[in-house]
């Protein structure tokens, strides 16, 4: 599954780089075809709430996320975040081994330039739903901007992780407010910070003037109480030292996180939850 996601993300990126003059609708049509084939994608009115800034304050570290609330009788099992005009548009994919009726997810991303944003949710019955928006940026080329830290120094703490647990935030989902409150009360928010340089392969070492080899967080596996809960697949769109926020059941006692990067480096973090 990991290698498939990585190759697919790369293929979509190369396809768009070779057709930069295409209109926005053609770009999205190309991406959705490569990701989902001929499967229909319905508008996600009242089901997906996209959380993205109108204009990014920091192109190299823009927080983008979404809250998904499944219709009655269904659950959310996958969320795909796409920055249409990024070099690797498929920026993050969340797969839930334990589907949920409601899930909030967000991450810190490089936004390479002004771009449409799409969030696609897949329900347990296989239905696809999408919400879209647009993010303006202060410039161009965040994916090629020099690293914010010395590449050698960043290796010393690569893979270190920190987990913080907090209360779920309210959202403007289209479901009944009482139902949403009930779901939020059954969840807590897990915020994961990862020390990783997230080299895009497009950045140049300012001393040697050579390109820094690509190396980013490929997967983040999350187990709850010894059982697989979710896996997040990353891309070069992830910011340096990326952060992820994800809803998890409040009843969980132990979180185990496993980070694997594209060089095969593996790091782990375990944390016990206190009562909320």
C-alpha positions as CSV (number, residue, x, y, z in Angstrom):
1,X,0.0,0.0,0.0
2,X,2.8,2.4,0.9
3,X,4.7,1.9,-2.4
4,X,1.5,2.3,-4.4
5,X,0.6,5.6,-2.7
6,X,4.1,6.9,-3.2
7,X,4.3,6.0,-6.9
8,X,0.8,7.3,-7.5
9,X,1.6,10.6,-5.9
10,X,4.7,10.9,-8.0
11,X,2.9,10.1,-11.2
12,X,0.3,12.7,-10.6
13,X,3.0,15.3,-9.9
14,X,4.9,14.6,-13.0
15,X,1.7,14.7,-15.1
16,X,0.9,18.2,-13.8
17,X,4.4,19.5,-14.2
18,X,4.3,18.6,-17.9
19,X,1.0,20.5,-18.4
20,X,1.4,23.7,-16.4
21,X,-0.8,25.7,-18.8
22,X,-3.9,23.6,-18.2
23,X,-6.9,25.2,-16.7
24,X,-7.8,24.5,-13.1
25,X,-10.7,22.3,-14.0
26,X,-8.5,20.3,-16.3
27,X,-5.9,19.9,-13.6
28,X,-8.4,18.5,-11.1
29,X,-9.9,16.3,-13.8
30,X,-6.5,14.8,-14.5
31,X,-5.8,14.3,-10.8
32,X,-9.1,12.7,-9.9
33,X,-8.8,10.4,-13.0
34,X,-5.4,9.1,-11.8
35,X,-6.6,8.7,-8.2
36,X,-10.1,7.4,-8.6
37,X,-10.6,6.4,-12.3
38,X,-14.2,6.7,-13.4
39,X,-15.7,6.5,-9.9
40,X,-18.2,9.3,-9.4
41,X,-17.4,12.0,-6.8
42,X,-20.4,13.8,-5.3
43,X,-20.4,17.3,-3.7
44,X,-19.8,17.0,0.0
45,X,-22.3,19.7,1.2
46,X,-22.8,19.4,4.9
47,X,-20.4,16.4,5.2
48,X,-16.9,17.9,4.7
49,X,-15.9,21.2,6.2
50,X,-12.6,22.4,4.6
51,X,-10.3,24.5,6.9
52,X,-7.9,26.4,4.7
53,X,-6.8,30.1,4.9
54,X,-7.8,32.5,2.2
55,X,-4.2,33.6,1.9
56,X,-1.3,31.7,3.5
57,X,0.7,33.7,6.0
58,X,3.7,31.3,5.7
59,X,3.8,29.4,2.4
60,X,6.3,26.9,3.8
61,X,4.1,26.1,6.8
62,X,0.4,26.4,6.0
63,X,-2.1,24.6,8.2
64,X,-4.8,22.9,6.1
65,X,-7.4,20.4,7.3
66,X,-10.9,19.3,7.2
67,X,-13.7,17.9,9.4
68,X,-15.8,15.1,8.0
69,X,-19.1,14.0,9.5
70,X,-20.6,10.9,7.7
71,X,-24.3,10.7,6.9
72,X,-26.4,8.4,9.1
73,X,-25.5,4.7,8.7
74,X,-22.1,5.4,7.2
75,X,-18.5,6.0,8.5
76,X,-15.4,7.7,7.2
77,X,-12.7,5.4,6.1
78,X,-10.3,7.5,4.0
79,X,-9.4,11.2,3.5
80,X,-7.3,12.5,0.6
81,X,-5.9,16.0,0.7
82,X,-4.9,17.5,-2.7
83,X,-3.1,20.7,-3.5
84,X,-3.8,20.7,-7.2
85,X,-0.8,22.8,-8.3
86,X,1.9,21.5,-6.0
87,X,4.6,19.5,-7.6
88,X,3.2,16.4,-5.8
89,X,-0.5,17.3,-5.6
90,X,-1.6,14.3,-3.5
91,X,-0.3,15.9,-0.3
92,X,-1.6,13.6,2.4
93,X,-3.8,10.5,2.6
94,X,-5.4,9.3,5.8
95,X,-6.7,5.7,6.0
96,X,-8.7,4.6,9.0
97,X,-8.4,1.0,10.0
98,X,-11.2,1.8,12.5
99,X,-13.6,4.0,10.5
100,X,-15.3,6.8,12.4
101,X,-18.6,8.7,12.0
102,X,-16.7,11.9,12.5
103,X,-13.1,12.8,12.0
104,X,-11.1,16.0,12.0
105,X,-7.6,16.0,10.4
106,X,-5.1,18.7,9.6
107,X,-1.4,19.1,8.8
108,X,1.3,21.7,8.1
109,X,2.1,21.9,4.4
110,X,4.2,23.7,1.8
111,X,1.9,25.6,-0.6
112,X,4.1,26.1,-3.7
113,X,1.9,28.8,-5.2
114,X,-1.8,29.8,-5.5
115,X,-3.7,26.6,-5.9
116,X,-7.1,25.0,-5.7
117,X,-7.5,22.6,-2.7
118,X,-9.6,19.5,-2.7
119,X,-10.5,17.1,0.1
120,X,-12.0,13.8,-0.9
121,X,-13.6,11.6,1.7
122,X,-14.5,7.9,1.1
123,X,-17.3,6.3,3.1
124,X,-17.5,2.7,4.2
125,X,-20.0,2.0,1.3
126,X,-17.4,3.2,-1.2
127,X,-19.0,6.5,-2.0
128,X,-16.7,9.4,-2.7
129,X,-17.4,13.0,-1.6
130,X,-15.3,16.1,-2.3
131,X,-15.1,19.7,-1.0
132,X,-13.0,22.3,-2.7
133,X,-11.4,25.7,-1.9
134,X,-8.6,28.0,-3.0
135,X,-5.5,29.2,-1.2
136,X,-3.6,32.3,-2.3
137,X,0.1,32.6,-1.4
138,X,2.6,35.4,-0.8
139,X,5.0,34.1,-3.4
140,X,6.0,31.1,-5.6
141,X,8.2,28.1,-5.0
142,X,7.8,27.2,-1.4
143,X,8.7,23.6,-2.3
144,X,12.1,24.8,-3.6
145,X,12.8,27.3,-0.8
146,X,16.0,26.7,1.2
147,X,15.6,24.6,4.4
148,X,14.9,26.6,7.6
149,X,17.6,24.6,9.5
150,X,21.0,23.3,8.7
151,X,20.6,19.9,6.9
152,X,23.3,18.2,9.0
153,X,21.9,19.5,12.2
154,X,18.4,18.4,11.3
155,X,19.7,14.8,11.1
156,X,20.6,14.8,14.8
157,X,17.0,14.9,15.9
158,X,15.3,13.3,12.9
159,X,12.5,11.1,14.0
160,X,12.0,12.6,17.4
161,X,8.2,12.9,18.1
162,X,6.0,14.7,20.6
163,X,2.3,13.8,21.2
164,X,-0.2,16.2,22.8
165,X,-3.8,15.4,23.6
166,X,-6.5,18.1,23.9
167,X,-10.2,18.6,23.5
168,X,-11.9,18.5,20.1
169,X,-12.8,21.8,18.6
170,X,-16.3,22.7,17.4
171,X,-17.0,22.9,13.6
172,X,-19.6,24.1,11.3
173,X,-20.6,20.7,10.0
174,X,-24.0,20.4,8.4
175,X,-25.3,17.6,10.8
176,X,-27.5,18.2,13.8
177,X,-25.6,20.2,16.5
178,X,-26.7,17.8,19.2
179,X,-25.3,14.9,17.3
180,X,-22.0,16.6,16.6
181,X,-21.6,17.5,20.2
182,X,-22.2,13.9,21.2
183,X,-19.5,12.7,18.7
184,X,-17.0,15.4,19.8
185,X,-17.6,14.3,23.4
186,X,-16.5,10.8,22.4
187,X,-13.3,12.0,20.8
188,X,-10.1,13.8,21.8
189,X,-7.6,15.6,19.5
190,X,-4.2,14.1,19.1
191,X,-1.5,16.5,17.9
192,X,1.7,14.9,16.7
193,X,4.9,16.9,16.1
194,X,7.7,15.2,14.1
195,X,11.3,16.4,13.8
196,X,12.1,15.9,10.1
197,X,13.6,18.2,7.5
198,X,11.1,17.0,4.9
199,X,13.5,17.6,1.9
200,X,11.5,18.0,-1.3
201,X,14.3,17.2,-3.7
202,X,13.9,20.6,-5.2
203,X,15.9,22.5,-2.5
204,X,19.5,23.7,-3.1
205,X,22.2,23.6,-0.4
206,X,23.2,27.2,-0.1
207,X,26.9,26.3,0.4
208,X,27.6,23.5,-2.1
209,X,24.9,24.7,-4.5
210,X,23.9,21.1,-5.0
211,X,20.3,19.8,-4.7
212,X,19.5,18.2,-1.4
213,X,18.3,14.6,-2.0
214,X,14.5,14.1,-1.4
215,X,13.6,12.7,2.0
216,X,10.3,13.1,3.7
217,X,7.9,11.4,6.1
218,X,6.4,8.6,4.0
219,X,4.0,7.0,6.5
220,X,2.8,7.6,10.1
221,X,1.1,4.5,11.6
222,X,-1.1,5.0,14.7
223,X,-2.1,2.1,16.9
224,X,-4.6,2.5,19.8
225,X,-4.4,0.0,22.6
226,X,-2.4,-2.4,20.5
227,X,-4.7,-2.3,17.4
228,X,-4.1,-0.5,14.1
229,X,-6.2,2.7,14.0
230,X,-5.0,4.9,11.2
231,X,-2.1,5.4,8.7
232,X,-1.2,8.7,7.1
233,X,0.8,8.8,3.9
234,X,2.9,11.9,3.3
235,X,4.6,13.7,0.4
236,X,7.0,16.4,-0.4
237,X,4.2,18.9,0.4
238,X,4.7,18.2,4.1
239,X,6.4,21.1,5.9
240,X,9.7,20.9,7.6
241,X,9.1,19.4,11.1
242,X,5.5,18.6,10.2
243,X,2.6,18.5,12.6
244,X,-0.6,16.4,12.3
245,X,-3.8,16.7,14.2
246,X,-6.3,13.8,14.2
247,X,-9.5,12.9,16.1
248,X,-9.1,9.7,18.1
249,X,-11.6,8.0,20.5
250,X,-11.5,9.4,24.0
251,X,-11.8,5.8,25.4
252,X,-8.3,4.9,24.1
253,X,-5.6,4.4,26.8
254,X,-2.3,4.0,24.9
255,X,-1.2,5.6,21.6
256,X,1.7,4.0,19.6
257,X,3.0,6.0,16.7
258,X,5.5,4.6,14.1
259,X,7.0,7.1,11.6
260,X,8.8,5.8,8.5
261,X,10.5,8.1,6.1
262,X,11.5,7.6,2.4
263,X,15.1,6.6,3.4
264,X,13.7,3.8,5.5
265,X,14.3,5.4,8.9
266,X,11.8,4.2,11.5
267,X,11.1,5.9,14.8
268,X,8.5,5.2,17.4
269,X,6.7,7.0,20.2
270,X,4.3,5.7,22.9
271,X,2.1,7.7,25.1
272,X,-0.6,6.9,27.7
273,X,-3.7,9.1,27.7
274,X,-5.0,10.8,30.8
275,X,-8.7,11.0,31.5
276,X,-10.5,13.9,29.7
